[in-house]
Amino acid sequence: MKKRYIWGGAALWVLGSGLIILHMAQGDVEGKIRQWMAVHSCTAEEVDFSLLSDELSIRGITLEYEKDGRKLTGQVDSVLLSGVHRAAFDADNGDLTPLADTFSVEGLSFESLANGEKWEGRIQRLYGKGWYENLATSAQAVLKDKSLRTMLEGLRRYRVDELVYEGYEARGTVSIPLVDGTVRTLAAVSRVERVSLPEGIGFRPGEEKGELRVSMVGEGVITELEGWMNTRTARIELRDVYIPDTDTLLTLQQMPEWMNKHKPSEEEWNKYLTGLLAAWEGHLPFGAIQLKELECEYGPESGGLPGWSVEELACTLDEGARMEAGVSVKGIRSRGLDDRFEQEARVPARLREKFLPNGLILDAAVQLSLAGLPAEKAAGEAELEPDTVEFMLGIRGLGRMNSVFEMITEENSGSQSFSKLKDTLLTSMVSGANLEYRDEGFLPFIFSLGTASSGQSVTELKKEVMETAGVVQQEMGIVGLAKSVRIMLDRPGVLKVSCMPEEPVPLAALGFLALGAPDGLEFAVKATPGEKTLEELLK
């Protein structure tokens, strides 16, 4: 019996000791969390950590921070961290330490006051997974220097594998410099339905010395400037955006304040932009930026400007064997542009319904391609593709034009950083050009307008156009022009124009090349007929 009591007592002692140690360990984590929050000007009503489930729950968080005339206050309803790693509370475990497997933040609100401008906002929910951060290290850094610089440098000792926030809304004031030198203060509202960072943010463990880049997707983005303008974007996607060094980030953050203090001179602007571009030296600024279903409406303060919309706006950069840069715009609509076109062209309603049922919709693109390899090739190496600038402009339902200009650039131009792109283009020469026009309704549309306004028949108008083409071919020496025009008037299809100047033309003179300046330029024209005759398309 005595042994039974001894073993029973030992078991109670072990169990009691275990509960005490468990309680102490949990209390140790809770205490360190409160200390970390205090360093960051935060307090919490409740901090509960369960060692058995590795869950950390914090409720009723309040933030109060004030420095250099800036005051920030905030509240968080609740925070839940699952899969908590206690090593993140130990300063001896390095900078990038696993903190939590998943996390969720509910009801985050804030209020910011600086230079008389007030912003307040709220995020309904923020959640993610794979949080890496050594809380002890970050707390020590803030104790030494509680500044924006410390916070930005902390981004390089922080990692989240995936991050999403939903229901963002912010209200405040924005100062806009006007042409007369005055500054107008407007009430502003910004809303975002959802933002996700699918690839996370921060360096991955073991990759701390590489480039810091981030990709982001925003959905349902709305910005309203009271009485001025409203914009709505269904989706914004940023891919591989380079995060520059801390000094550059601080310069960007100070830019609005700098603009509000005085109207920058041209010299100040050039100095600022030069320094800003230098921060991206040797780094690709981003991989791609894409906006979908962008709409803009102007208010009475903007002088009654017509609204516009864009189906897609994209810019892409790539720096590999070739340096590629492209900007494309699809589905540009403007009520004002439609009105002006109809007034000047005097388009009858029946023609608008047939050829432009959705109004005047434009597509446009510019694409640059430069060789990123040495100009001198090794024996047996294949010829490199020429450097090119490509332009595209189209009107939906009427036609589109695509032109490619071949360039002669300095040796190894493509291997330079994008910051040298302007100098490269200014010194480039055009060695040849090719233009392709694809008719999708333009000729039938023009002939319909011509017959309606002049009373002439289609045959009579064709004859006039052919006579003009003959005169132009004779005076400018354009090979194949008259024959190609005849083919296009018979069966509207594809018209191709090539130009080989006797001597390379500066890229800056592209306008003269496009206008067909005859001196030293050799043009050749060729047409491919379409499936239907012009008369069939006019029915």
C-alpha positions as CSV (number, residue, x, y, z in Angstrom):
1,M,0.0,0.0,0.0
2,K,2.8,2.3,0.9
3,K,4.4,1.8,-2.5
4,R,1.1,2.6,-4.1
5,Y,0.9,5.9,-2.2
6,I,4.5,6.6,-3.1
7,W,3.9,6.0,-6.8
8,G,0.7,7.9,-6.7
9,G,2.4,10.8,-5.0
10,A,5.2,10.8,-7.5
11,A,2.7,10.8,-10.3
12,L,0.9,13.8,-8.8
13,W,4.2,15.5,-8.3
14,V,5.3,14.9,-11.9
15,L,1.9,16.0,-13.2
16,G,1.9,19.1,-11.0
17,S,5.4,20.0,-12.0
18,G,4.6,19.6,-15.6
19,L,1.6,21.8,-15.3
20,I,3.7,24.4,-13.5
21,I,6.4,24.2,-16.2
22,L,3.8,24.4,-18.9
23,H,2.2,27.4,-17.3
24,M,5.6,29.1,-16.9
25,A,6.5,28.4,-20.5
26,Q,3.2,29.8,-21.7
27,G,3.5,32.8,-19.4
28,D,7.1,33.4,-20.7
29,V,5.8,33.6,-24.3
30,E,2.9,35.9,-23.3
31,G,5.3,38.1,-21.4
32,K,7.7,38.4,-24.4
33,I,4.8,39.2,-26.7
34,R,3.7,42.1,-24.4
35,Q,7.3,43.3,-24.2
36,W,7.7,43.2,-28.0
37,M,4.4,45.1,-28.4
38,A,5.5,47.7,-25.8
39,V,8.6,48.4,-27.8
40,H,6.4,49.0,-30.9
41,S,4.1,51.3,-29.0
42,C,1.4,48.7,-28.7
43,T,-0.8,47.3,-25.9
44,A,-3.2,44.4,-25.8
45,E,-6.2,43.6,-23.6
46,E,-5.6,39.8,-23.8
47,V,-2.6,37.7,-24.8
48,D,-3.1,33.9,-24.6
49,F,-0.6,31.3,-25.7
50,S,-1.2,27.5,-25.6
51,L,1.9,25.4,-25.6
52,L,-0.1,22.3,-26.3
53,S,-1.7,23.6,-29.5
54,D,1.1,26.1,-30.4
55,E,-1.6,28.8,-30.8
56,L,-1.2,32.5,-29.9
57,S,-4.3,34.6,-29.5
58,I,-4.2,38.4,-29.0
59,R,-7.3,40.6,-28.6
60,G,-7.9,44.3,-28.2
61,I,-4.6,45.7,-29.6
62,T,-4.0,49.4,-29.5
63,L,-1.2,51.3,-31.3
64,E,-0.1,54.9,-30.5
65,Y,2.9,56.3,-32.2
66,E,4.1,59.9,-32.6
67,K,7.3,61.4,-33.9
68,D,8.4,64.4,-36.0
69,G,4.9,65.8,-36.3
70,R,3.4,62.5,-37.4
71,K,0.8,60.7,-35.2
72,L,-0.4,57.2,-35.9
73,T,-3.1,55.4,-33.9
74,G,-4.6,52.0,-34.6
75,Q,-6.7,49.2,-33.3
76,V,-6.9,45.5,-34.0
77,D,-9.9,43.4,-32.9
78,S,-8.0,40.1,-32.8
79,V,-4.9,38.2,-34.0
80,L,-4.5,34.4,-34.2
81,L,-1.2,32.7,-34.9
82,S,-1.1,28.9,-35.4
83,G,1.9,26.7,-35.4
84,V,3.9,29.2,-33.3
85,H,7.7,28.5,-33.1
86,R,9.2,29.7,-29.7
87,A,12.7,30.1,-31.2
88,A,11.4,33.3,-32.8
89,F,11.5,34.9,-29.3
90,D,15.2,34.1,-28.8
91,A,17.7,36.7,-30.1
92,D,20.4,34.1,-30.5
93,N,18.6,32.3,-33.3
94,G,19.4,34.7,-36.1
95,D,17.4,37.2,-38.1
96,L,15.2,35.0,-40.2
97,T,13.4,32.6,-37.9
98,P,10.1,30.7,-38.3
99,L,7.5,32.4,-36.2
100,A,4.1,30.9,-37.3
101,D,2.7,28.5,-39.8
102,T,-0.5,30.5,-40.4
103,F,-1.9,33.8,-39.1
104,S,-5.1,35.8,-39.2
105,V,-5.8,39.4,-38.3
106,E,-9.4,40.7,-37.9
107,G,-10.7,44.3,-37.8
108,L,-7.7,46.4,-38.3
109,S,-8.3,50.2,-38.2
110,F,-6.0,53.2,-38.2
111,E,-5.8,57.0,-38.1
112,S,-2.8,59.0,-39.4
113,L,-2.2,62.7,-38.9
114,A,0.7,64.5,-40.5
115,N,1.2,68.1,-41.6
116,G,-2.5,68.8,-41.1
117,E,-3.6,66.0,-43.4
118,K,-5.6,63.2,-41.8
119,W,-6.2,59.7,-43.1
120,E,-8.3,57.0,-41.5
121,G,-9.1,53.5,-42.7
122,R,-9.9,49.9,-42.0
123,I,-9.0,46.4,-43.2
124,Q,-11.6,43.8,-42.5
125,R,-9.3,40.8,-42.6
126,L,-5.7,40.0,-43.2
127,Y,-4.3,36.5,-43.3
128,G,-1.4,34.4,-44.6
129,K,1.0,31.6,-44.0
130,G,4.7,31.0,-43.5
131,W,5.7,33.9,-41.2
132,Y,9.4,34.2,-40.6
133,E,10.7,36.9,-38.2
134,N,12.9,37.0,-35.1
135,L,10.8,39.2,-32.7
136,A,13.7,39.7,-30.3
137,T,16.0,41.0,-33.1
138,S,13.3,43.4,-34.5
139,A,12.6,44.7,-30.9
140,Q,16.2,45.4,-30.3
141,A,16.5,47.4,-33.6
142,V,13.4,49.5,-32.7
143,L,14.8,50.2,-29.2
144,K,18.0,51.6,-30.8
145,D,16.2,53.7,-33.4
146,K,12.5,54.1,-33.6
147,S,12.2,55.6,-37.1
148,L,10.8,54.8,-40.5
149,R,14.3,53.8,-41.6
150,T,14.4,51.0,-39.0
151,M,11.0,49.8,-40.2
152,L,12.1,49.7,-43.8
153,E,15.3,47.9,-42.9
154,G,13.2,45.4,-41.0
155,L,11.5,44.4,-44.3
156,R,14.8,42.7,-45.1
157,R,14.7,40.6,-41.9
158,Y,11.1,39.5,-42.5
159,R,9.4,36.9,-44.7
160,V,5.8,35.8,-45.4
161,D,5.2,33.0,-47.8
162,E,1.7,34.1,-48.7
163,L,-0.3,37.2,-47.7
164,V,-3.9,38.3,-48.4
165,Y,-6.0,41.2,-47.1
166,E,-9.6,42.0,-47.8
167,G,-12.0,44.9,-47.4
168,Y,-9.6,47.8,-47.4
169,E,-11.0,51.3,-47.2
170,A,-9.2,54.6,-46.4
171,R,-10.4,58.2,-46.3
172,G,-8.4,61.4,-46.1
173,T,-7.2,64.5,-48.0
174,V,-4.9,64.9,-50.9
175,S,-3.0,68.0,-52.0
176,I,-2.8,68.5,-55.7
177,P,-0.4,71.2,-57.2
178,L,-2.2,73.3,-59.8
179,V,-0.8,75.0,-63.0
180,D,-1.0,78.5,-61.4
181,G,1.3,77.4,-58.6
182,T,-1.4,77.0,-55.9
183,V,-2.2,73.7,-54.1
184,R,-5.8,72.3,-54.0
185,T,-6.8,70.1,-51.1
186,L,-9.4,67.4,-51.9
187,A,-11.2,64.8,-49.9
188,A,-10.2,61.3,-51.1
189,V,-11.5,57.8,-50.7
190,S,-9.6,54.6,-51.6
191,R,-11.2,51.1,-51.6
192,V,-9.8,47.7,-52.5
193,E,-11.8,44.5,-52.3
194,R,-8.9,42.1,-52.1
195,V,-5.1,42.2,-52.4
196,S,-2.9,39.1,-52.5
197,L,0.8,38.5,-52.6
198,P,0.8,34.9,-54.0
199,E,4.6,34.6,-53.8
200,G,4.9,36.4,-50.4
201,I,7.2,39.2,-49.4
202,G,10.7,39.2,-48.1
203,F,13.7,37.0,-48.7
204,R,13.4,33.3,-48.6
205,P,15.6,31.6,-45.9
206,G,19.1,31.2,-47.4
207,E,18.5,33.9,-50.1
208,E,19.0,37.0,-48.1
209,K,21.7,38.5,-50.4
210,G,19.6,38.5,-53.6
211,E,17.3,41.1,-55.0
212,L,14.2,41.9,-53.0
213,R,11.2,41.6,-55.3
214,V,7.4,41.3,-54.8
215,S,4.4,40.3,-56.9
216,M,0.9,41.5,-56.1
217,V,-2.7,41.2,-57.4
218,G,-5.3,43.8,-56.5
219,E,-9.0,43.4,-57.2
220,G,-11.8,45.9,-57.1
221,V,-9.6,49.0,-56.8
222,I,-11.6,52.4,-56.5
223,T,-10.2,55.9,-55.9
224,E,-12.5,58.9,-55.5
225,L,-11.3,62.5,-55.4
226,E,-14.3,64.6,-54.4
227,G,-15.5,66.8,-57.3
228,W,-12.4,66.0,-59.3
229,M,-12.3,62.4,-60.6
230,N,-13.3,58.8,-59.9
231,T,-11.3,55.8,-61.1
232,R,-12.2,52.1,-61.0
233,T,-10.0,49.1,-61.9
234,A,-11.3,45.6,-61.8
235,R,-7.8,44.0,-61.5
236,I,-4.2,45.3,-61.0
237,E,-1.3,42.8,-61.3
238,L,2.3,43.7,-60.5
239,R,5.0,41.0,-61.2
240,D,8.6,41.0,-59.9
241,V,8.7,44.6,-58.7
242,Y,12.1,45.4,-57.4
243,I,12.3,46.9,-53.9
244,P,15.3,49.3,-53.9
245,D,17.5,50.2,-50.9
246,T,16.3,52.0,-47.8
247,D,17.6,55.4,-48.9
248,T,15.6,55.3,-52.1
249,L,12.5,54.2,-50.3
250,L,12.8,57.1,-47.9
251,T,13.2,59.5,-50.9
252,L,10.0,58.1,-52.4
253,Q,8.1,58.5,-49.1
254,Q,9.3,62.1,-48.8
255,M,8.2,63.1,-52.4
256,P,4.6,64.2,-51.6
257,E,5.8,66.3,-48.7
258,W,8.5,67.8,-50.9
259,M,6.0,68.7,-53.7
260,N,3.6,70.3,-51.2
261,K,6.2,72.6,-49.8
262,H,7.0,74.4,-53.1
263,K,6.6,74.1,-56.8
264,P,9.6,72.1,-58.1
265,S,11.6,73.8,-60.8
266,E,12.6,71.9,-64.0
267,E,16.2,71.7,-62.6
268,E,15.0,70.2,-59.3
269,W,12.8,67.7,-61.2
270,N,15.7,66.6,-63.4
271,K,18.0,66.2,-60.4
272,Y,15.3,64.2,-58.4
273,L,14.5,61.9,-61.3
274,T,18.1,61.3,-62.2
275,G,18.8,60.2,-58.6
276,L,15.7,58.1,-58.6
277,L,16.6,56.2,-61.8
278,A,20.1,55.6,-60.5
279,A,18.6,53.5,-57.7
280,W,17.6,50.9,-60.3
281,E,21.0,50.8,-62.0
282,G,21.8,47.2,-62.7
283,H,18.3,46.0,-61.6
284,L,15.2,45.4,-63.7
285,P,12.5,47.7,-62.2
286,F,9.7,45.1,-62.7
287,G,8.7,42.2,-64.9
288,A,5.1,43.3,-65.7
289,I,2.4,45.7,-64.8
290,Q,-1.2,45.0,-66.0
291,L,-4.5,46.8,-65.3
292,K,-7.8,45.4,-66.5
293,E,-11.2,47.2,-67.0
294,L,-10.0,50.7,-66.0
295,E,-12.6,53.4,-65.9
296,C,-12.3,57.1,-65.2
297,E,-15.0,59.8,-64.8
298,Y,-14.3,63.5,-64.2
299,G,-16.3,65.8,-61.9
300,P,-17.2,69.5,-62.3
301,E,-13.8,70.6,-60.8
302,S,-12.0,69.1,-63.8
303,G,-13.8,71.4,-66.2
304,G,-16.2,68.8,-67.6
305,L,-13.6,66.5,-69.2
306,P,-15.1,63.4,-70.9
307,G,-14.8,60.1,-69.2
308,W,-12.8,57.2,-70.7
309,S,-12.2,53.5,-70.2
310,V,-9.5,51.0,-71.1
311,E,-10.0,47.2,-71.3
312,E,-6.4,46.4,-70.6
313,L,-3.2,48.4,-70.0
314,A,0.1,46.5,-69.8
315,C,3.8,47.1,-69.6
316,T,6.3,44.3,-69.7
317,L,10.1,44.3,-69.3
318,D,12.5,41.4,-69.8
319,E,16.3,41.4,-69.8
320,G,17.9,38.2,-71.0
321,A,19.5,37.3,-74.3
322,R,17.5,40.2,-75.7
323,M,16.3,43.3,-73.8
324,E,12.5,43.5,-74.4
325,A,10.2,46.4,-73.3
326,G,6.6,46.7,-74.3
327,V,3.6,48.9,-73.6
328,S,0.1,47.9,-74.9
329,V,-3.3,49.4,-74.5
330,K,-6.5,47.5,-75.5
331,G,-10.0,48.8,-75.8
332,I,-9.5,52.6,-75.4
333,R,-12.9,54.3,-75.2
334,S,-13.8,58.0,-74.8
335,R,-17.2,59.6,-75.1
336,G,-15.5,62.8,-76.1
337,L,-13.5,61.1,-78.9
338,D,-16.6,59.5,-80.2
339,D,-18.5,62.8,-80.3
340,R,-15.7,64.6,-82.0
341,F,-15.2,61.8,-84.6
342,E,-18.9,61.8,-85.5
343,Q,-19.0,65.6,-85.7
344,E,-16.0,65.9,-88.0
345,A,-16.7,62.8,-90.1
346,R,-20.5,63.3,-90.0
347,V,-21.2,59.6,-89.7
348,P,-24.8,58.7,-90.3
349,A,-26.5,56.5,-87.7
350,R,-26.8,53.5,-90.0
351,L,-23.1,53.5,-90.6
352,R,-22.3,53.8,-86.9
353,E,-24.5,50.8,-86.2
354,K,-22.9,48.8,-89.0
355,F,-19.2,49.6,-88.6
356,L,-18.9,51.0,-85.1
357,P,-21.7,49.4,-83.0
358,N,-19.8,49.9,-79.8
359,G,-18.3,53.3,-80.6
360,L,-14.8,54.2,-81.5
361,I,-12.5,51.6,-79.8
362,L,-8.7,51.9,-80.1
363,D,-5.9,49.4,-79.6
364,A,-2.3,50.4,-79.5
365,A,1.1,49.0,-78.6
366,V,4.9,49.8,-78.6
367,Q,7.5,47.0,-78.4
368,L,11.3,47.5,-78.2
369,S,13.7,44.6,-78.7
370,L,17.5,45.0,-78.4
371,A,20.2,42.4,-78.7
372,G,21.7,41.7,-75.3
373,L,24.7,39.8,-76.7
374,P,28.0,41.2,-78.2
375,A,27.8,42.5,-81.7
376,E,30.8,40.5,-82.7
377,K,29.8,36.8,-83.0
378,A,32.0,33.8,-82.8
379,A,32.8,31.6,-85.9
380,G,29.8,29.5,-86.8
381,E,27.4,31.4,-84.6
382,A,24.0,32.2,-86.1
383,E,23.1,35.8,-87.0
384,L,21.4,37.7,-84.3
385,E,17.9,39.1,-84.9
386,P,18.0,42.9,-85.7
387,D,17.2,45.5,-83.0
388,T,13.6,46.7,-83.6
389,V,11.0,49.2,-82.5
390,E,7.4,48.0,-83.3
391,F,4.3,50.1,-83.3
392,M,0.7,49.0,-83.6
393,L,-2.5,51.1,-83.9
394,G,-5.9,49.7,-84.6
395,I,-9.6,50.8,-84.6
396,R,-11.9,47.9,-83.9
397,G,-14.2,47.1,-86.8
398,L,-12.2,49.3,-89.2
399,G,-8.5,48.1,-89.4
400,R,-5.1,48.0,-87.8
401,M,-1.6,49.1,-88.8
402,N,1.6,47.4,-87.6
403,S,5.0,48.9,-88.3
404,V,8.5,47.5,-87.5
405,F,11.6,49.7,-87.7
406,E,15.0,48.0,-87.8
407,M,17.7,49.8,-85.9
408,I,21.5,50.1,-85.7
409,T,22.5,50.6,-82.1
410,E,25.8,50.8,-80.3
411,E,27.6,47.6,-79.6
412,N,26.3,45.7,-76.6
413,S,23.5,48.2,-76.2
414,G,21.1,45.5,-75.1
415,S,23.4,44.4,-72.3
416,Q,23.1,47.8,-70.6
417,S,20.7,48.5,-67.8
418,F,17.2,49.9,-68.6
419,S,18.4,53.2,-67.0
420,K,20.6,53.7,-70.2
421,L,17.6,53.0,-72.5
422,K,17.0,56.7,-73.3
423,D,20.6,57.3,-74.4
424,T,20.5,54.1,-76.5
425,L,17.4,55.2,-78.3
426,L,18.6,58.7,-78.9
427,T,21.8,57.4,-80.6
428,S,20.0,54.7,-82.6
429,M,19.6,54.8,-86.4
430,V,16.9,53.3,-88.5
431,S,18.2,51.0,-91.3
432,G,14.8,49.8,-92.6
433,A,11.0,49.9,-92.0
434,N,8.1,47.6,-92.7
435,L,4.5,48.6,-92.4
436,E,1.5,46.3,-92.6
437,Y,-2.1,47.5,-92.8
438,R,-4.9,45.0,-92.4
439,D,-8.4,46.3,-93.5
440,E,-11.2,45.2,-91.3
441,G,-13.9,47.5,-92.6
442,F,-12.2,50.8,-93.1
443,L,-12.4,50.9,-96.9
444,P,-16.1,50.0,-97.0
445,F,-16.7,52.6,-94.3
446,I,-14.9,55.3,-96.2
447,F,-16.6,54.5,-99.5
448,S,-20.0,54.5,-97.7
449,L,-19.3,57.9,-96.3
450,G,-18.0,59.1,-99.7
451,T,-21.0,58.0,-101.7
452,A,-23.4,59.4,-99.1
453,S,-21.7,62.8,-99.0
454,S,-20.7,63.3,-102.7
455,G,-23.5,61.4,-104.5
456,Q,-20.9,59.6,-106.7
457,S,-21.0,55.9,-107.4
458,V,-18.5,53.4,-106.0
459,T,-17.0,53.0,-109.5
460,E,-16.5,56.8,-109.8
461,L,-14.8,57.0,-106.4
462,K,-12.5,54.0,-107.2
463,K,-11.4,55.7,-110.5
464,E,-10.5,58.9,-108.6
465,V,-8.4,57.0,-106.0
466,M,-6.6,55.0,-108.7
467,E,-5.7,58.2,-110.6
468,T,-4.3,59.7,-107.4
469,A,-2.3,56.5,-106.7
470,G,-0.8,56.7,-110.2
471,V,0.3,60.2,-109.7
472,V,1.9,59.5,-106.3
473,Q,3.7,56.4,-107.7
474,Q,5.2,58.4,-110.6
475,E,6.3,61.4,-108.5
476,M,7.7,59.4,-105.5
477,G,8.9,56.3,-107.4
478,I,7.0,54.0,-105.1
479,V,7.2,50.5,-106.6
480,G,4.0,48.6,-106.9
481,L,1.7,51.4,-105.4
482,A,-0.9,51.6,-108.2
483,K,-1.2,47.8,-108.5
484,S,-1.5,47.4,-104.8
485,V,-4.2,50.1,-104.5
486,R,-6.2,48.4,-107.3
487,I,-6.1,45.1,-105.4
488,M,-7.2,46.7,-102.1
489,L,-10.0,48.6,-103.9
490,D,-11.2,45.4,-105.5
491,R,-10.9,43.0,-102.5
492,P,-9.8,44.9,-99.3
493,G,-7.1,42.8,-97.5
494,V,-3.6,43.4,-96.4
495,L,-1.3,46.1,-97.6
496,K,2.5,45.9,-97.0
497,V,4.9,48.8,-97.3
498,S,8.7,48.4,-97.0
499,C,11.3,51.2,-96.9
500,M,15.1,50.9,-97.2
501,P,16.8,54.3,-96.8
502,E,20.1,54.8,-98.7
503,E,21.7,55.9,-95.4
504,P,20.4,55.1,-91.9
505,V,17.9,57.6,-90.5
506,P,18.0,58.7,-86.8
507,L,15.3,57.1,-84.7
508,A,14.2,60.5,-83.7
509,A,13.2,61.2,-87.3
510,L,10.7,58.4,-87.4
511,G,7.9,60.9,-88.0
512,F,9.5,62.0,-91.3
513,L,10.0,58.4,-92.3
514,A,6.3,57.6,-91.6
515,L,5.3,60.6,-93.7
516,G,7.2,59.2,-96.6
517,A,9.8,61.9,-97.2
518,P,11.1,61.0,-100.6
519,D,14.8,62.0,-100.3
520,G,17.0,59.0,-100.1
521,L,14.2,56.6,-99.3
522,E,13.1,53.6,-101.5
523,F,9.5,52.4,-101.0
524,A,7.9,49.2,-102.2
525,V,4.3,48.3,-101.8
526,K,2.6,44.9,-102.1
527,A,-1.1,43.9,-101.4
528,T,-2.8,40.6,-100.7
529,P,-6.5,40.5,-101.6
530,G,-9.2,39.7,-99.1
531,E,-12.0,37.1,-99.4
532,K,-14.8,39.5,-100.4
533,T,-15.1,42.3,-103.0
534,L,-15.6,45.9,-101.9
535,E,-19.1,45.8,-103.4
536,E,-20.0,42.7,-101.3
537,L,-18.8,44.4,-98.1
538,L,-20.8,47.6,-98.9
539,K,-24.1,45.6,-98.9
